[in-house]
Amino acid sequence: MGPLAEFLAADHRRLEALLDRATARPAIVDPALFEEFREGLLRHIGMEEKILLPAARRARGGEPLPIARQLRLDHGAIAALLVPTPTIAGVGRLRRLLGLHDSLEEGPDAVYDACDRLLAGDVAALLDALRGFPRVRTAPHTDGPHVEAHIRVTLNLAGRDEIL
């Protein structure tokens, strides 16, 4: 595992631990811990969307990674799942999607390893940029049928109907 993969996978583990802590009590989601997780996850998505994927595209002469479209669709669905007030059921859906999504990013020949190979000459600068990526401001949670409808649309567009 290269340095980009190590850094980004470690952030996945940090976020998973936060979510575990936020849901440690049966049937309750700790709002403060979930908000820390939510902010961190949106920051992580931002690092990939604003730094990693554009760097890979530049290194490929303007051609995006073949998996980039799916990653972006997943990111949209993940962000949609972070909109409503967190519930145990909602967190369950989010965990299922994150499991599918993370398998595209981590592991041999997944996107992080591909980026380590493709961007080997720029790793130090990319790690500095990733570490320096700003915190993300979150909006208040929004609930209602329109939110669920949007979640369904984003999951469908991402081809993640099994999460519905």
PEZI-V892890 format. One record per pair of residues at least 4 apart in sequence whose ideal C-beta (glycine too) atoms are under 7 Angstrom apart, sorted by the first residue. I is the first residue (numbers start at 1). GAP is how many residues later the second one is. If there is no record, write none. Layout:
# PEZI-V892890
i={I & I}
gap={GAP & GAP}
This chain:
# PEZI-V892890
i={1 & 1 & 1 & 2 & 2 & 2 & 3 & 3 & 3 & 3 & 4 & 4 & 4 & 4 & 4 & 4 & 4 & 5 & 5 & 5 & 5 & 6 & 7 & 7 & 7 & 8 & 8 & 8 & 9 & 9 & 9 & 10 & 11 & 11 & 12 & 12 & 12 & 13 & 14 & 15 & 15 & 15 & 15 & 15 & 16 & 17 & 18 & 18 & 18 & 18 & 18 & 19 & 19 & 19 & 20 & 21 & 22 & 22 & 22 & 22 & 22 & 23 & 23 & 23 & 27 & 29 & 29 & 29 & 29 & 29 & 30 & 31 & 32 & 33 & 34 & 34 & 35 & 35 & 36 & 37 & 38 & 38 & 38 & 39 & 39 & 39 & 39 & 40 & 41 & 41 & 41 & 42 & 42 & 42 & 42 & 42 & 43 & 43 & 43 & 43 & 44 & 45 & 45 & 45 & 45 & 46 & 46 & 46 & 47 & 47 & 47 & 47 & 48 & 48 & 48 & 49 & 49 & 50 & 51 & 51 & 51 & 51 & 51 & 52 & 52 & 53 & 53 & 53 & 53 & 53 & 54 & 55 & 55 & 55 & 55 & 56 & 56 & 56 & 56 & 56 & 57 & 57 & 57 & 59 & 59 & 64 & 65 & 65 & 67 & 67 & 67 & 68 & 69 & 70 & 70 & 71 & 71 & 71 & 72 & 73 & 73 & 73 & 74 & 74 & 74 & 74 & 75 & 76 & 76 & 76 & 77 & 77 & 77 & 77 & 77 & 77 & 78 & 78 & 78 & 78 & 80 & 80 & 80 & 81 & 81 & 81 & 81 & 81 & 83 & 83 & 83 & 84 & 84 & 84 & 84 & 84 & 85 & 85 & 86 & 86 & 87 & 88 & 89 & 90 & 91 & 92 & 93 & 93 & 94 & 95 & 96 & 96 & 97 & 97 & 97 & 98 & 99 & 100 & 101 & 102 & 103 & 104 & 104 & 105 & 105 & 105 & 106 & 106 & 108 & 109 & 109 & 111 & 112 & 113 & 114 & 115 & 116 & 119 & 119 & 122 & 123 & 124 & 125 & 126 & 127 & 128 & 129 & 142 & 143 & 145 & 146 & 147 & 148 & 149 & 150 & 151 & 152 & 152 & 153 & 154 & 155 & 155 & 155 & 155 & 156}
gap={4 & 5 & 112 & 4 & 111 & 114 & 4 & 113 & 120 & 124 & 4 & 108 & 111 & 112 & 115 & 119 & 122 & 4 & 107 & 108 & 111 & 4 & 4 & 120 & 123 & 4 & 97 & 104 & 4 & 97 & 103 & 4 & 4 & 33 & 4 & 90 & 94 & 4 & 4 & 4 & 22 & 25 & 26 & 29 & 4 & 4 & 4 & 15 & 18 & 19 & 22 & 4 & 18 & 72 & 4 & 12 & 7 & 8 & 11 & 12 & 15 & 6 & 65 & 68 & 61 & 5 & 57 & 58 & 59 & 62 & 4 & 4 & 4 & 4 & 4 & 52 & 4 & 103 & 4 & 4 & 4 & 44 & 100 & 4 & 96 & 97 & 99 & 4 & 4 & 37 & 41 & 4 & 37 & 40 & 94 & 96 & 4 & 90 & 92 & 93 & 4 & 4 & 30 & 33 & 34 & 4 & 87 & 90 & 4 & 5 & 83 & 86 & 4 & 5 & 23 & 4 & 26 & 4 & 4 & 75 & 78 & 79 & 82 & 4 & 63 & 4 & 11 & 12 & 15 & 18 & 4 & 4 & 64 & 67 & 71 & 4 & 9 & 59 & 62 & 63 & 5 & 6 & 7 & 59 & 60 & 4 & 46 & 49 & 4 & 37 & 44 & 4 & 4 & 4 & 34 & 4 & 33 & 40 & 4 & 4 & 84 & 85 & 4 & 23 & 27 & 84 & 4 & 4 & 78 & 82 & 4 & 20 & 77 & 78 & 81 & 83 & 4 & 19 & 20 & 23 & 70 & 71 & 74 & 9 & 12 & 13 & 16 & 70 & 58 & 59 & 64 & 6 & 57 & 58 & 59 & 63 & 56 & 58 & 4 & 5 & 4 & 4 & 4 & 4 & 4 & 4 & 4 & 70 & 4 & 4 & 4 & 67 & 4 & 63 & 66 & 4 & 4 & 60 & 4 & 4 & 4 & 6 & 7 & 5 & 6 & 7 & 4 & 6 & 5 & 4 & 5 & 4 & 4 & 4 & 4 & 4 & 4 & 4 & 7 & 4 & 4 & 4 & 4 & 4 & 4 & 4 & 4 & 5 & 4 & 4 & 4 & 4 & 4 & 4 & 4 & 4 & 4 & 12 & 4 & 4 & 5 & 6 & 8 & 9 & 5}
